[in-house]
Amino acid sequence: MNKTKFNLLLIFILCFVIVLSTIFLIIFVNKKDNNTTLGVWWWDNRLDISYLDYAKSNNINEIYYYTSSFNEKTNSFIANAKERNIKVYWLTGEYDWINDSQPLINLIEEFNEYQHTYDNTFEGIHFDIEPHQDPNFENNRQMTITKYINLVIELKENYPNIWMEYDIPFWLEDEITINGKTKPAYQFVMDNSNRVTVMSYRDSSQQIYNVAKEEIQYAQNIGKTLNLGVETQNVDDDIVTFYEEGKNYMYNELQNLRELIPKDFGIVIHHIYSWYNLKE
C-alpha cells in the first residue's frame, strides 16, 4: 500500500470514528431528554382521543388526569396513554380536605381498590390542594397553611407506598412550626412528598425561574426533583399566562427555561384544553 492510499485510509477511519461518536452522543442526549418530565394537567376527562394524540405529538410524557370515579373508562384512558408512552397520575384536589380529610381518605381507598383491580394503573397521585382557595384564608392564613402541612404529613404516614406529589404556589414561604421545627411551608411539603410542581405562572422563562428559585435550590439541597408549571388559560393578569402570547412564544420561552433549570427538573403545562386551543 502506497503512502497516499494509507493516508486516505487513515482519514476514512478517523471520519468514521467521528461520525460514530456523534451518533452515540446524539442517542445519549436524546435518551436524557426523553427522561425529562414534560407534563400536562388534564382536568376534563370527557375530552376525546385527539387530545392524547396532541399530547404525544408535543412530547408529553406525563398526564395528571382528573377523575372522581375509577372504572373501565379510566382503565381505557390509561391504556391509550401507555400506547403513546405517557405515564398517567391521578389528579385530584379540594381545599376543604384541609379541614376534613375523611372524604379524601374515602377517595384514596377507592383509588387503592382500582389499583388492585384493573390492569392499567396510575403511577401515583398528583394533589392540587390549594389552601388559599379557602374563603377564610386571609383571616386564618397561618392556621390554614399549618392544617394543610399536617394533612400532607398525615398522608405520607398513612400511605407510604403510594407516590404522592403536590402542586404548590410559588409564594408558599410562610414560616410554619410543626413538631418543634420552624421553616417555610413549601419545605415541609417537599420533605413529605415525592415531588412538587411549583405553580410558577409567569410569561417569560426568567420570571418563571425567578419566582421558583428558592424551591429549586431546596429541591437540589434535599436531592429531589421538581416541576415548574406554566399557564395557558385566559386570566385577568396577563403576566401569569401565555394566553396573549400564544404557542410559538411559549415554546421558545420553555426552551430557554430548560437552559436555566437542572436537567432532571420538569415542566408542566396548565392545562390540556386551553393549551390545545391556544393561538399559534
C-alpha positions in Angstrom: 0.0 0.0 0.0 1.5 3.3 -1.1 1.6 6.3 1.2 -1.3 8.2 -0.5 -3.7 5.2 -0.1 -2.5 4.7 3.5 -3.3 8.4 4.4 -6.7 8.1 2.7 -7.4 5.0 4.8 -6.4 6.8 8.0 -8.7 9.8 7.0 -11.6 7.4 6.3 -11.1 5.6 9.7 -10.9 9.0 11.5 -14.1 10.2 9.8 -15.9 7.0 10.6 -14.9 7.3 14.3 -16.1 10.9 14.5 -19.4 10.1 12.8 -19.9 7.1 15.1 -19.1 9.1 18.2 -21.5 11.8 17.1 -24.3 9.3 16.6 -23.7 7.9 20.1 -23.7 11.4 21.6 -27.0 12.2 19.9 -28.5 9.0 21.2 -27.3 9.7 24.7 -28.6 13.3 24.7 -31.9 12.2 23.4 -32.2 9.5 25.9 -31.6 12.0 28.7 -34.1 14.4 27.2 -36.7 11.7 27.0 -36.3 11.1 30.7 -37.0 14.8 31.5 -40.6 15.4 32.5 -42.9 17.3 30.2 -46.3 17.1 31.8 -49.8 18.4 31.4 -52.8 18.8 33.7 -55.9 17.0 32.3 -58.9 18.5 34.1 -61.6 17.3 31.7 -62.0 13.6 31.4 -64.6 14.0 28.6 -62.0 15.0 26.0 -61.6 12.7 23.1 -58.6 10.8 21.8 -57.4 13.7 19.6 -56.1 15.4 22.8 -54.0 12.4 23.6 -52.6 12.5 20.1 -51.8 16.2 20.6 -50.1 15.5 23.8 -48.0 12.8 22.2 -47.1 14.9 19.2 -45.8 17.6 21.6 -43.6 15.2 23.6 -45.8 15.0 26.7 -44.7 12.1 28.8 -46.8 12.6 32.0 -50.5 13.4 32.3 -52.3 14.4 35.6 -55.7 13.0 34.9 -58.7 14.2 36.9 -61.5 11.8 37.8 -63.8 11.4 40.7 -64.6 7.8 39.9 -62.5 4.7 38.9 -63.9 2.4 36.3 -63.3 1.0 32.8 -63.2 4.4 31.3 -60.2 5.3 33.5 -58.6 1.9 32.6 -59.1 2.7 28.9 -57.7 6.2 29.1 -54.5 4.9 30.9 -54.2 2.1 28.3 -54.4 4.6 25.4 -51.8 6.9 27.2 -49.4 3.9 27.7 -49.6 3.1 24.0 -48.2 6.6 23.5 -45.5 6.1 26.2 -47.2 8.6 28.5 -47.5 8.0 32.3 -50.7 8.9 34.0 -51.1 10.2 37.6 -54.5 10.6 39.3 -55.2 14.4 39.6 -57.4 15.4 42.5 -57.8 18.2 45.0 -60.3 20.1 47.2 -59.3 22.8 49.7 -61.9 21.7 52.2 -60.0 18.4 52.8 -57.7 20.6 54.9 -60.4 20.9 57.5 -62.0 17.4 57.0 -59.8 14.8 55.4 -62.3 11.9 55.6 -63.7 12.5 52.1 -60.2 12.3 50.7 -59.4 9.2 52.7 -62.5 7.6 51.2 -61.3 8.5 47.7 -57.8 7.1 48.3 -59.4 3.8 49.3 -61.3 3.8 46.0 -58.0 4.6 44.3 -56.3 1.7 46.0 -59.2 -0.7 45.0 -58.8 0.4 41.4 -55.0 -0.1 41.5 -55.6 -3.7 42.7 -58.4 -4.4 40.3 -57.6 -3.0 36.8 -54.7 -3.8 34.5 -53.8 -0.2 33.6 -53.0 1.6 36.8 -51.9 5.1 37.8 -48.3 6.0 38.6 -49.4 7.8 41.7 -51.4 10.7 43.0 -51.0 14.3 41.9 -52.7 16.5 44.5 -53.9 20.0 43.7 -55.0 21.0 47.2 -54.7 24.8 47.4 -55.2 26.3 50.9 -55.6 29.8 49.6 -58.9 28.8 47.9 -60.4 28.6 51.4 -62.8 31.7 51.7 -61.3 32.4 55.1 -57.7 32.1 54.1 -56.7 35.7 54.6 -58.2 35.8 58.1 -56.7 32.5 59.1 -53.7 32.2 56.9 -51.2 30.7 59.4 -53.7 28.2 60.8 -54.9 27.1 57.3 -51.4 26.6 56.0 -50.5 24.6 59.1 -53.5 22.4 58.7 -52.5 21.9 55.1 -49.0 20.8 56.1 -50.4 18.5 58.7 -52.5 16.8 56.0 -49.5 16.3 53.8 -47.6 14.7 56.7 -50.6 12.6 57.6 -51.0 11.2 54.0 -47.3 10.3 53.8 -47.5 8.4 57.1 -50.7 6.6 56.3 -49.9 5.7 52.7 -46.1 5.3 52.5 -46.2 3.1 49.4 -48.2 5.5 47.2 -46.3 8.0 45.1 -47.7 11.4 46.2 -46.9 14.8 44.7 -48.3 18.3 45.2 -49.0 21.5 43.3 -47.8 24.4 45.3 -48.0 28.2 44.7 -44.6 29.8 44.3 -45.3 32.1 47.3 -45.8 29.4 49.9 -43.0 30.7 52.1 -44.8 31.3 55.3 -42.8 30.3 58.4 -44.6 27.3 60.0 -43.8 25.5 63.2 -44.6 21.7 63.3 -43.2 19.3 65.9 -40.8 21.9 67.1 -39.4 22.7 63.7 -39.9 26.1 62.0 -39.3 26.6 58.4 -41.0 27.8 55.2 -44.2 25.9 54.4 -43.0 24.8 50.9 -40.1 23.0 52.6 -42.5 20.9 54.7 -44.4 19.9 51.6 -41.2 18.9 49.7 -39.9 17.0 52.7 -43.1 14.9 52.9 -43.8 14.2 49.2 -42.1 12.5 46.3 -42.2 15.6 44.2 -43.8 19.0 43.8 -44.9 21.1 40.9 -44.4 24.8 41.6 -47.2 26.9 40.0 -44.7 29.3 38.7 -47.1 31.1 36.5 -45.3 33.8 34.6 -45.0 34.5 30.8 -41.2 34.6 30.5 -38.5 32.0 31.2 -36.6 34.3 33.5 -39.6 35.2 35.6 -40.7 31.6 35.8 -37.3 30.7 37.2 -37.1 33.8 39.4 -40.4 33.1 41.3 -39.4 29.5 41.9 -35.6 29.8 42.6 -36.0 29.1 46.4 -37.9 25.9 45.7 -35.4 24.9 43.0 -32.5 25.4 45.4 -34.2 23.5 48.2 -35.0 20.6 45.9 -31.4 20.3 45.0 -30.3 20.5 48.6 -32.5 17.5 49.6 -31.9 15.5 46.4 -35.3 15.7 44.9 -36.6 16.9 41.5 -39.5 19.3 40.9 -41.6 20.6 38.1 -42.3 24.1 37.1 -45.8 24.9 35.9 -46.9 27.4 33.3 -50.4 28.7 32.5 -52.2 28.9 29.1 -55.7 30.0 30.2 -57.2 33.4 29.7 -56.9 35.0 33.1 -57.2 38.6 34.2 -53.5 39.2 34.8 -51.5 38.8 31.6 -48.1 38.2 33.3 -49.2 34.9 34.7 -50.2 33.2 31.4 -49.1 32.6 27.8 -52.6 33.2 26.6 -51.9 36.5 25.0 -48.5 35.5 23.5 -49.5 32.1 22.0 -47.9 28.8 21.4 -44.7 29.7 19.5 -43.7 32.3 22.0 -44.4 29.9 24.9 -42.3 27.1 23.2 -39.4 29.5 22.8 -39.6 30.5 26.5 -39.9 26.9 27.7 -36.8 26.1 25.7 -35.0 29.0 27.4 -36.3 27.7 30.7 -34.7 24.3 30.1 -31.4 26.1 29.9 -32.0 27.7 33.3 -33.1 24.7 35.4 -31.4 21.4 36.3 -31.6 18.8 33.6 -33.7 16.4 35.6 -36.3 19.0 36.6 -39.6 19.1 34.6 -42.0 21.5 33.0 -45.8 21.1 33.2 -48.4 22.9 31.2 -51.8 24.0 32.5 -53.9 22.6 31.0 -54.5 20.3 28.0 -57.7 22.0 26.7 -56.5 25.6 26.9 -53.1 24.7 25.5 -54.7 22.8 22.6 -56.8 25.8 21.8 -54.0 28.4 22.3 -53.3 30.6 19.3 -50.1 30.0 17.4 
